[in-house]
Amino acid sequence: MAADLPQLTDEQRKAWSAGDFAAFAPQLLEPSEQLCESVAARAGQLVLDVGTGSGNTALAAARRGCRAAGLDFVRPLLARARERSAAEGLGLQLVEGDAQALPFPDETFDAVVSVFGAMFAPDQERTASELLRVCKRGGAIGVTSFPPSGFAGELFRITARFAPPTRGAQPVFRWGTRDGLERLFGDGAVSVDVRTRHFRLRFLSNQQGAEVFRTAFGPIGMVFSKIGQGRQARLEEALTEHVARYNEAGGGSAVVPVEYLEVIVRKG
């Protein structure tokens, strides 16, 4: 069955608007900083952050002296990014828009980056094509994504057992395998370099980790909203157990290593 892409996009917008993702975003600062280093972001360059959310990666680029822009389709998250930009005096350009139809001319940016953003767009081919289109020839596209293995892969499979994805939706893990990435970017790229990295999530407890996912990670919050109270309790228990399985800390707190892919695409 073919996917209804506009409907899926609207569902994604509602999911990421649910809860307070800006409260979760500080957990993702390390991948943002690392990605800016990996694309060799330099002062004076034009850098676009696609799916900027509350601005993590755009701000990381701006701190390096780049002329940074952040794009997202969730207006409240852009408002938080604007507040953060003003507080640091960084002057980000913030644009409400869709990764599947970037509102910029061809070959505008020296680097285009996306930290766990582009991978969730329903039309994967169009999204990859758009990232390539707005990047200058010889420039870099830097993307982070989650592989099917590890903490994040299992997390998504747990929630899918309680609320399966919409029929026709492409699996997000296509962005999390070398083969999938080469198929998405191959025709427009000189090279597609993939590196496995890790960052760590930190919570007060296993239970608090599950609660953060429920209240601040919109897609998981949407799953809770679709199921009855009994299944909600079982999902919360499953999430708590999942955090506990990966928890490498003692003393009641939780430190959870998360595997991810850092992808650097060089545009031909």
DACORMO-V629017 format. One record per residue. N is the residue number from 1. SS is DSSP state (A for helix, B for strand, O for the rest). OMEGA is omega in whole degrees, 0 to 359 (none if undefined). Layout:
BEGIN
n ss omega
N SS OMEGA
N SS OMEGA
END
This chain:
BEGIN
n ss omega
1 O 180
2 O 181
3 O 171
4 O 189
5 A 176
6 A 178
7 A 179
8 A 178
9 A 178
10 A 177
11 A 178
12 A 179
13 A 180
14 A 181
15 A 182
16 A 174
17 A 182
18 O 179
19 O 183
20 O 181
21 A 179
22 A 177
23 A 179
24 A 188
25 A 179
26 A 177
27 A 186
28 A 182
29 A 184
30 A 177
31 A 179
32 A 180
33 A 181
34 A 182
35 A 177
36 A 175
37 A 185
38 A 176
39 O 179
40 O 179
41 O 184
42 O 180
43 O 178
44 O 179
45 O 171
46 B 183
47 B 177
48 B 175
49 B 184
50 B 187
51 O 188
52 O 183
53 O 179
54 O 166
55 O 187
56 A 190
57 A 175
58 A 178
59 A 178
60 A 177
61 A 181
62 A 178
63 A 177
64 O 178
65 O 178
66 O 169
67 B 193
68 B 174
69 B 176
70 B 180
71 B 175
72 B 179
73 O 178
74 O 188
75 A 180
76 A 177
77 A 176
78 A 177
79 A 177
80 A 177
81 A 180
82 A 177
83 A 180
84 A 179
85 A 180
86 A 181
87 A 180
88 A 180
89 O 187
90 O 173
91 O 176
92 O 165
93 B 183
94 B 189
95 B 172
96 B 183
97 O 188
98 B 178
99 O 182
100 O 179
101 B 186
102 O 185
103 O 181
104 O 177
105 O 176
106 O 171
107 O 180
108 O 195
109 B 174
110 B 178
111 B 176
112 B 185
113 B 177
114 B 181
115 B 179
116 O 180
117 O 183
118 A 184
119 A 182
120 A 180
121 O 185
122 O 181
123 O 189
124 A 180
125 A 180
126 A 180
127 A 178
128 A 179
129 A 180
130 A 177
131 A 178
132 A 186
133 A 186
134 O 178
135 B 178
136 B 174
137 B 183
138 B 180
139 B 184
140 B 168
141 B 180
142 B 184
143 B 167
144 B 182
145 B 180
146 O 175
147 O 179
148 O 181
149 O 172
150 A 187
151 A 185
152 A 179
153 A 179
154 A 178
155 A 181
156 A 178
157 A 177
158 A 183
159 A 179
160 A 177
161 A 181
162 A 178
163 O 182
164 O 178
165 O 177
166 O 181
167 O 180
168 O 180
169 O 178
170 O 181
171 O 181
172 A 184
173 A 171
174 A 177
175 A 185
176 A 176
177 O 180
178 A 181
179 A 179
180 A 180
181 A 179
182 A 176
183 A 181
184 A 188
185 A 194
186 A 186
187 A 183
188 A 188
189 B 169
190 B 181
191 B 173
192 B 182
193 B 184
194 B 178
195 B 175
196 B 178
197 B 177
198 B 164
199 B 183
200 B 171
201 B 183
202 B 181
203 B 177
204 O 182
205 O 175
206 A 180
207 A 179
208 A 176
209 A 178
210 A 180
211 A 177
212 A 178
213 A 181
214 A 189
215 A 187
216 A 179
217 O 192
218 A 182
219 A 178
220 A 174
221 A 178
222 A 176
223 A 178
224 A 183
225 A 184
226 A 186
227 O 182
228 O 186
229 A 180
230 A 179
231 A 175
232 A 180
233 A 180
234 A 177
235 A 179
236 A 177
237 A 180
238 A 179
239 A 178
240 A 179
241 A 179
242 A 177
243 A 182
244 A 181
245 A 182
246 A 184
247 B 180
248 O 181
249 O 172
250 O 173
251 O 174
252 O 178
253 O 181
254 B 172
255 B 191
256 B 176
257 B 181
258 B 177
259 B 174
260 B 177
261 B 170
262 B 187
263 B 176
264 B 180
265 B 175
266 B 184
267 B 178
268 O none
END
